[in-house]
Amino acid sequence: MPPERHLGRVLPALACLGVLWAAPSVGLAQAPDEPPAARALRDDLAKIVELREQRGWGIDAFEIEAMLPDALLSFCAVPPAARTRAGEQFERELAETRARIGAREGLRGDDLRAHPEVLAASRRLGLFAASAARLDDCPFTIRPSEDFRGRQFDRDTVTLNAEGGGLASFGSRGDGLRFGGGGAGRLSVGFGLGERYNLRVGFELGGAALLNENIRADDVSVDFLFAAPVALRRNWGPYVGDLELAPIALGNPLVAAPMRYGVRFAVLGGVSALRVRDFLPWTGLVLMGEWVAPRGPEAAIWSIRAGVRIGFAWRL
């Protein structure tokens, strides 16, 4: 099968992921004239609850108690008026969720309370109420500020980002198909763009060892890859999605081989964890398609790479 057809099967998948990435956000509704600090507090608490739910939810009282250390770090940084507004929004959200689910699915009583959307809304309100009851535990080092933009997200701020991971590779060259694996690491600077987006620009170094179709150990090619990725990240609560475009250089400087140049398009989907000190860790799955231009008698190189990537963002 021609190598272009292999890549042709991947490009539609990348395009579909791009469409999903551009879809409207699903999450907490923005209230009219809601202070940014109140919205940031609601988003932080919602992320804490959702990540806790993913681990499996047990008894409410114990689950909420376990979340309080992270919740209070956000709650204590928000002025009283913004806290009050956030609490009102959580109460309104729960009431509207109950009414919407009840009308749509004909539920009431215990059946309605057990609905996942109602449970999530009630848990968010429960965490807010528990945090409000523990205001005396706020450390003196955290002072409420109208400029609070959230602890669990990087909004309107500059970050230094480090990430890396392993990649499986499949592609074609003039001598046929090759497959193998390797890894890559990168450093980038991120710029927060509003509530949902983050633009990252950086430098990547990676490599891969590739076998031919006959799996001959004496015919292994080793490639080094250099890239200057530009990635736009979007947040959906605790989830993240990247669209990336990068110029790339491929070759093996160890054997003085001339570098060859091309382009990459990649998508990533993952989940962001809770902040640890000043670091916001995350992990995700990445899928990329690469094309390296032909050079002289050498044909173009088509590659598909997929793997796991982990990283963290550090607020500067």
Buried (B, 14 or more C-beta within 10 A) or exposed (E): EEBEEBBEEBEEEBEEBEEEBEEEEEBBEEBEEBBBBBBBBBBBBBBBBBBBBEEEBEEBEEBBEBBBEBBBBBBBBBBEEBBEBBBEBBBBBBEEBBEEBBEEEEBEEEEBEEBEEBBBBBBBBBBBBBBEEBEEEBEEEBEBEEEBBBBBBBBBBEBBBBBBBBBBBBBBBEEEBBBBBBBBBBBBEBBBBEBBEBBBEBEBBBBBEBBBEEEEEEEEBEBBBBBBBBBBBBBBBBBBBBBBEBEBBBBBEEEEEEBBEBBBBBBBBBBBBBBEEEBBBBBBEBBBBBBBEEEEEBBBBBBBBBBBBBBBBBBE
